[in-house]
Amino acid sequence: MEQVTNIAFIRAKPGMSEELGPRLVGLVDSSRSESGCINYDVHQSVDDEQVWCVYENWKSAEDLKSHFDMTYMRGFVDDLPALVDGGLDLRGFRMVSERADAQGS
């Protein structure tokens, strides 16, 4: 199976970044504890504090699908309309370079 990378860009509604940020960070530990999770990291833009990014890698597409089926993720997705300005910009990627940990092996 091939590793899957997801990058989500999320713009908080005006005044909602203070609520959205902790909600995103609150997903980290649960996501990282899933067996298929390689990494799950939340970032906030240095140029616009309303913009957030979630960078995540999963062992397979099936692992990513399982992640979105988790109760805590479904609850978060249900709350997005109240927190997010516009839609979620979610993009899937596949790695085409050699993995960093494979260099020098």
Secondary structure, DSSP 8 states (H G I E B T S, - for coil): ---EEEEEEEEB-TT-HHHHHHHHHTTHHHHHHSTTEEEEEEEE-SS-TTEEEEEEEESSHHHHHHHHHSHHHHHHHHHHHHHBSS--EEEEE---S--GGGTT-
